[in-house]
Every structure is written in C-alpha cells, then in structure tokens.
Amino acid sequence: MRVTVDLPPTQHRELKAWAAAAAEELGRARVTNQDIMKALLARMFADSTLADQIITDLSKSQ
C-alpha cells in the first residue's frame, strides 16, 4: 500500500534534516521517509499512551 503525505516546506526540510542526522547516528548512508514512517507507526500501535497523544493532537488540529 502507498501513502502520500503533503508537507509544508518547513516540515519537509525538518524531516530531511532529521533523516540525515539519524542516518549519521546510525552509520547508514541514509534513512528514508519510509523507514521513519514504519518506525513511527510501529511505535504508535504498540504504545497506547503515544496513540492517545496523537488523538489529542488530531483533535486540536481541527
């Protein structure tokens, strides 16, 4: 399944910078957006506190 996310330019730059820093810390050539999303989703599904925080964030953003 493919998921596309539109990000504002600022968030896109922040994501790219974070991915580059993570790759450096991990000793990898790169960390992809897919790598990040898979890790975030796995953590969200496993951590009910985090899932609740995301629900709260979503309720505030509407």
Backbone bond lengths (Angstrom), bond angles and torsions (degrees), N, CA, C in turn:
res aa  C-N    CA-C-N  psi(-1)  N-CA   C-N-CA  omega(-1)  CA-C   N-CA-C  phi
1 M - - - 1.443 - - 1.528 108.27 -
2 R 1.293 116.95 141.53 1.465 122.40 177.11 1.520 109.30 -109.46
3 V 1.308 114.57 142.99 1.459 121.71 176.19 1.524 107.19 -130.18
4 T 1.304 116.03 131.93 1.462 120.96 178.72 1.519 108.24 -113.76
5 V 1.319 116.14 136.12 1.460 121.33 179.60 1.518 108.21 -125.81
6 D 1.311 116.33 128.02 1.461 121.28 174.30 1.526 107.93 -91.64
7 L 1.321 116.25 123.94 1.455 121.42 179.61 1.513 110.05 -116.14
8 P 1.331 116.33 146.58 1.461 118.66 171.57 1.532 108.80 -64.30
9 P 1.309 118.00 153.54 1.472 120.81 -177.94 1.526 114.02 -52.31
10 T 1.317 117.46 -39.42 1.469 120.45 -179.39 1.525 110.97 -63.21
11 Q 1.329 117.04 -46.80 1.468 119.84 179.32 1.525 110.81 -64.94
12 H 1.311 117.00 -37.12 1.462 120.08 179.23 1.531 110.23 -62.23
13 R 1.327 116.90 -44.58 1.471 120.35 177.41 1.523 111.11 -62.42
14 E 1.336 116.34 -42.15 1.463 120.26 179.17 1.533 111.03 -62.82
15 L 1.315 116.79 -41.70 1.459 120.99 178.73 1.525 110.89 -63.01
16 K 1.319 116.87 -45.46 1.467 120.60 179.73 1.528 110.79 -62.96
17 A 1.327 116.99 -42.23 1.464 120.82 179.13 1.523 110.56 -64.83
18 W 1.334 116.37 -42.25 1.462 120.23 179.52 1.530 110.30 -63.67
19 A 1.321 116.85 -43.92 1.466 121.63 -179.83 1.528 110.63 -61.82
20 A 1.328 117.06 -40.21 1.467 120.56 178.73 1.523 110.65 -65.76
21 A 1.332 117.19 -41.81 1.468 120.94 178.33 1.528 110.63 -65.63
22 A 1.322 117.07 -40.69 1.463 121.07 178.46 1.522 110.62 -63.85
23 A 1.319 117.07 -42.23 1.466 121.00 178.46 1.527 110.12 -60.71
24 E 1.318 116.14 -43.76 1.467 120.87 178.19 1.531 110.83 -60.19
25 E 1.327 116.41 -46.61 1.471 121.19 -179.84 1.523 111.74 -63.31
26 L 1.323 116.44 -35.43 1.466 121.26 -178.25 1.527 113.07 -86.11
27 G 1.328 117.05 -7.53 1.461 120.27 -177.97 1.519 112.78 71.66
28 R 1.321 115.98 30.60 1.461 121.33 -179.23 1.515 109.90 -110.88
29 A 1.311 116.13 159.94 1.462 120.66 177.28 1.525 110.71 -67.48
30 R 1.333 116.34 -36.37 1.457 119.81 178.50 1.518 110.48 -162.39
31 V 1.313 114.74 161.20 1.458 123.64 170.06 1.527 104.85 -121.27
32 T 1.310 116.42 123.61 1.463 120.33 -175.70 1.531 111.41 -86.95
33 N 1.316 115.03 162.14 1.463 119.68 173.99 1.525 110.29 -58.86
34 Q 1.320 116.68 -35.78 1.464 120.99 178.05 1.525 110.50 -62.97
35 D 1.334 117.00 -43.44 1.471 120.60 177.27 1.528 110.54 -57.50
36 I 1.323 115.21 -45.10 1.464 120.85 -177.90 1.518 110.81 -64.99
37 M 1.331 117.07 -47.06 1.460 120.13 -178.54 1.528 112.11 -63.66
38 K 1.325 117.24 -40.75 1.463 119.79 178.44 1.526 110.99 -61.80
39 A 1.340 116.66 -42.76 1.464 120.42 179.74 1.526 110.83 -66.97
40 L 1.328 116.97 -42.76 1.461 120.15 179.32 1.526 111.37 -63.11
41 L 1.317 116.90 -45.38 1.463 119.96 -179.42 1.527 111.35 -64.80
42 A 1.318 117.52 -43.08 1.467 120.23 178.96 1.523 110.37 -59.81
43 R 1.333 116.08 -42.35 1.465 120.06 179.90 1.527 110.46 -66.54
44 M 1.346 117.68 -43.15 1.457 121.44 -179.67 1.532 111.19 -61.62
45 F 1.329 116.95 -42.69 1.463 120.16 -179.15 1.523 112.20 -69.59
46 A 1.320 117.62 -28.04 1.459 121.45 -177.38 1.528 113.23 -89.82
47 D 1.328 117.51 -17.10 1.459 121.54 -172.65 1.525 109.39 -121.05
48 S 1.337 115.96 102.85 1.466 119.40 -175.96 1.525 111.89 -66.56
49 T 1.323 118.21 -29.55 1.460 120.30 177.16 1.522 110.21 -65.15
50 L 1.315 116.61 -45.36 1.462 120.49 177.10 1.522 110.41 -62.58
51 A 1.322 117.41 -43.22 1.465 121.13 178.90 1.526 110.42 -59.44
52 D 1.330 117.20 -41.55 1.463 121.04 177.87 1.526 111.39 -65.19
53 Q 1.335 117.07 -38.25 1.462 120.66 178.01 1.529 110.68 -63.75
54 I 1.309 116.20 -38.41 1.465 120.23 178.59 1.526 110.38 -66.85
55 I 1.312 116.92 -41.08 1.465 120.95 176.46 1.528 109.62 -59.21
56 T 1.315 116.90 -43.55 1.476 121.31 177.60 1.515 110.74 -60.98
57 D 1.335 116.80 -45.84 1.467 121.09 178.16 1.531 110.98 -59.62
58 L 1.327 116.36 -42.18 1.459 120.26 179.95 1.522 111.71 -65.05
59 S 1.325 116.34 -38.24 1.477 119.06 -179.58 1.524 110.41 -67.24
60 K 1.323 118.06 -31.53 1.460 122.12 179.17 1.516 112.89 -75.76
61 S 1.335 116.27 -25.61 1.465 119.82 -174.14 1.524 113.51 -85.88
62 Q 1.322 117.12 -0.57 1.477 119.10 -177.37 1.490 111.44 -94.98
